[in-house]
């Protein structure tokens, strides 16, 4: 009997193959509607949208359905490949490319940039937040909007302090183990992935997020060139707080 090999993989490299299964609880239709409502409420006409950390492009396609000109970028090349593999026709296809959210490498001025599902929590140093804000600000048109969300400490304490989840899917199976360190505010998410195409291997991805207090994020925004417009709770238009699970920030150039 062959021994199973444990292979350490870069975050979102192997996970990209089953990411749509991992995220099938997410209502991307609701997300796209929310982004449209945010633009309307804040009086902005949006034509061009860039989705940072777009994953496999699910939100991009929903935004494209609404008539926006959509671009999506992700640091993981494997995620970008998975997004491009969904191509149905050139007319209905967002532009996907590989880029770090701290250096977007896009030249066209944009009406809106979005960064959702706590991707900003992956920035482990304050200087990285500052660099991201500066680069995103420079890519926006005057009065352009930057909308991002963060997962809160309350969310990590409640759901991810000690969390274990297993699931099988058509391509294989995965286990997710999550822990939250109260001293460092670091949430660890360890995925063990088994693929039917590689039956003798277990691929291990270690994802780390820094779950920052909201006042720290407010301070970073105040030090940036952005004008803060709103801080919303859980896909609503109620004020966001430390009691929220997720908080959306709306910033204006």
C-alpha positions in Angstrom: 0.0 0.0 0.0 1.4 3.3 -1.1 2.1 5.9 1.6 0.2 9.2 1.3 2.6 12.2 0.7 1.9 15.5 2.4 2.8 18.3 0.0 3.0 21.9 1.3 1.4 24.2 -1.4 1.2 27.9 -1.9 -2.1 29.3 -0.7 -4.8 29.1 -3.4 -2.7 27.1 -5.7 -4.3 23.7 -5.3 -7.4 25.1 -3.6 -8.2 26.9 -6.9 -9.3 23.6 -8.3 -12.1 23.2 -5.8 -12.6 26.9 -4.8 -16.1 27.1 -6.3 -17.2 24.2 -4.1 -15.6 25.8 -1.0 -17.5 29.1 -1.8 -20.8 27.7 -3.0 -22.5 29.1 0.1 -21.8 32.6 -1.1 -24.6 34.5 -2.8 -22.7 36.4 -5.5 -25.9 37.7 -6.9 -26.5 39.5 -3.6 -22.9 40.8 -3.6 -23.2 42.3 -7.1 -26.5 43.9 -6.1 -24.9 45.4 -3.0 -22.1 46.9 -5.0 -24.6 48.5 -7.4 -26.6 49.9 -4.4 -23.5 51.3 -2.8 -22.6 53.2 -6.0 -26.2 54.5 -6.3 -26.5 55.6 -2.7 -23.2 57.5 -2.9 -24.3 59.2 -6.2 -21.7 57.7 -8.5 -22.1 56.6 -12.1 -20.0 53.5 -12.5 -18.9 52.0 -15.8 -15.5 50.4 -15.0 -15.0 48.1 -12.0 -11.9 46.3 -10.9 -12.4 43.3 -8.6 -9.1 42.8 -6.6 -8.5 39.3 -5.3 -11.2 38.1 -7.6 -10.7 34.4 -7.0 -12.3 32.4 -9.8 -14.2 35.3 -11.1 -17.7 34.5 -9.8 -18.5 38.1 -8.7 -16.9 39.5 -11.9 -19.4 37.6 -14.0 -22.4 38.8 -12.0 -21.2 42.4 -12.3 -20.6 41.9 -16.1 -24.3 40.7 -16.3 -25.3 44.2 -15.0 -23.6 45.9 -17.9 -20.3 47.0 -16.2 -17.0 46.8 -17.8 -15.2 44.4 -15.5 -11.6 43.5 -14.7 -10.5 41.0 -12.2 -7.1 40.4 -10.7 -5.7 37.9 -8.2 -2.3 37.1 -6.8 -2.8 33.4 -7.4 -2.1 32.5 -11.0 -4.0 29.3 -10.5 -7.1 31.2 -9.5 -6.8 33.4 -12.6 -6.5 30.3 -14.8 -9.7 28.9 -13.1 -11.5 32.2 -13.8 -10.4 32.3 -17.4 -11.6 28.6 -17.9 -15.1 29.8 -17.3 -15.1 31.7 -20.6 -18.3 31.3 -22.5 -18.0 34.0 -25.2 -15.7 37.0 -25.8 -18.6 39.5 -25.3 -19.5 38.1 -21.9 -16.0 37.7 -20.6 -14.3 40.0 -17.9 -10.6 40.7 -18.3 -8.6 38.6 -15.8 -5.0 39.0 -14.9 -2.5 38.2 -12.1 -1.5 41.0 -9.8 -0.8 41.9 -6.2 -3.4 44.2 -4.6 -0.5 46.4 -3.5 0.6 46.9 -7.1 -2.3 46.5 -9.5 -0.5 47.1 -12.8 -3.6 48.5 -14.5 -3.3 51.7 -16.5 -6.9 52.5 -17.3 -8.5 54.9 -14.8 -11.4 53.2 -13.0 -14.7 54.3 -11.6 -14.7 51.7 -8.8 -12.4 49.2 -7.2 -13.7 46.5 -4.9 -11.9 44.0 -2.7 -14.3 41.6 -0.9 -14.5 38.5 1.3 -11.9 39.8 3.7 -9.0 39.8 1.2 -7.6 42.9 2.9 -7.2 40.8 6.1 -4.4 39.0 4.3 -2.2 42.2 4.5 -0.2 41.3 7.5 1.7 44.6 8.0 0.4 48.1 8.3 2.8 49.3 5.7 1.1 46.9 3.2 -2.2 48.6 3.9 -0.7 51.9 3.2 0.9 50.7 0.0 -2.4 49.2 -1.1 -4.4 52.4 -0.4 -1.8 54.5 -2.3 -1.8 52.2 -5.3 -5.6 51.9 -5.5 -6.1 55.6 -5.0 -3.8 56.3 -8.0 -5.8 53.9 -10.3 -9.2 55.6 -9.6 -10.8 58.4 -11.6 -11.6 61.6 -9.6 -14.6 60.8 -7.3 -14.0 57.1 -7.9 -15.0 54.6 -5.1 -13.0 52.0 -3.3 -15.2 49.4 -1.5 -13.6 46.7 0.6 -14.7 44.5 3.5 -13.0 43.0 6.5 -13.8 40.1 8.8 -14.1 41.2 12.4 -12.6 40.0 15.6 -16.1 39.1 16.8 -16.5 36.9 13.7 -13.2 35.1 14.4 -13.9 34.6 18.1 -17.4 33.3 17.4 -16.8 31.0 14.4 -13.1 30.4 13.9 -11.4 30.2 17.3 -11.6 26.4 17.0 -13.2 25.3 13.8 -13.1 22.0 11.9 -14.9 21.3 8.7 -14.7 18.4 6.2 -16.4 18.0 2.9 -16.3 15.8 -0.2 -16.8 17.0 -3.7 -16.6 15.7 -7.3 -12.9 16.4 -7.6 -11.9 15.0 -4.2 -12.3 16.3 -0.6 -10.9 18.8 1.8 -10.6 19.5 5.5 -10.3 23.0 6.9 -9.0 23.6 10.4 -9.2 27.2 11.7 -7.8 28.8 14.9 -7.7 32.3 16.1 -4.9 33.6 18.3 -6.2 36.3 20.7 -2.8 37.7 21.4 -1.6 38.2 17.8 -5.1 38.6 16.2 -4.0 36.1 13.6 -6.5 33.6 12.2 -4.9 30.4 10.8 -6.8 28.4 8.2 -5.2 25.1 7.2 -6.6 23.3 4.3 -5.8 19.6 3.6 -6.9 18.8 0.1 -7.2 15.4 -1.5 -7.7 15.3 -5.3 -9.0 12.2 -7.2 -6.4 13.0 -9.8 -3.6 12.7 -7.2 -4.8 9.8 -4.9 -1.4 9.4 -3.2 -1.0 13.0 -2.1 -2.5 15.4 0.5 -1.9 19.0 -0.4 -1.6 21.4 2.6 -2.2 25.1 2.3 -1.7 27.4 5.3 -3.7 30.7 5.0 -3.1 33.5 7.5 -5.2 36.6 8.1 -4.6 39.4 10.6 -8.0 40.4 12.0 -7.5 44.0 13.0 -9.6 46.2 15.3 -11.8 48.5 13.4 -10.4 51.6 15.0 -7.0 50.6 13.5 -8.5 50.4 10.1 -10.2 53.8 10.6 -6.9 55.3 11.5 -5.2 53.9 8.4 -8.0 55.4 6.2 -7.6 58.8 7.9 -3.9 58.8 7.1 -4.6 57.9 3.5 -5.6 60.2 0.7 -9.1 58.8 0.6 -12.2 60.4 1.8 -14.1 58.0 4.0 -17.8 57.9 3.1 -19.3 55.0 5.1 -18.7 51.9 7.2 -21.5 49.4 6.8 -22.4 46.2 8.6 -23.0 42.7 7.0 -24.2 43.6 3.5 -26.5 46.3 4.9 -26.6 50.0 5.3 -26.5 49.9 9.1 -23.4 51.3 10.7 -20.6 48.7 11.1 -19.2 47.9 14.5 -17.1 45.4 16.3 -20.3 43.4 16.8 -20.7 42.9 13.1 -19.4 39.8 11.4 -18.2 41.7 8.4 -17.8 45.4 7.8 -17.8 47.2 4.4 -15.8 50.4 4.0 -16.7 52.9 1.2 -13.9 55.4 0.3 -13.9 58.1 -2.3 -11.0 59.7 -4.2 
